[in-house]
Amino acid sequence: STETDIYSVPSGKTALIKTITLVNGNASVETVNVYIMKSGSASRMIVPKDYQMGAQYMAVIDDEFTLEAGDKIRGVAATASKVDYTVHGVVK
């Protein structure tokens, strides 16, 4: 599977990410990976590799991240259409 952008910090802005919530809407286990990619750098995992989300399970990543313009939150799911996400924070 290929990493997909979940959120990109707009030009000229800084984002303080408070939580990222993932919901597995599938009736079976989904494998997910979530990354932070600083502008011009490689992606870095923020959850254990190949994290197994149970059927109908919700996971909350409550570490705070400060991201600069061009930085991204990226994700991969075994069945992308079955995993929903929300990103909560403040953009300045």
Secondary structure, DSSP 4 states (H G I P E B T S, - for coil): ---EEEEEPPTT-EEEEEEEEEEE-SSS-EEEEEEEE-TTS-EEESS-TTEEEPTT-EEEE---EEEETT-EEEEEETTGGGEEEEEEEEE-
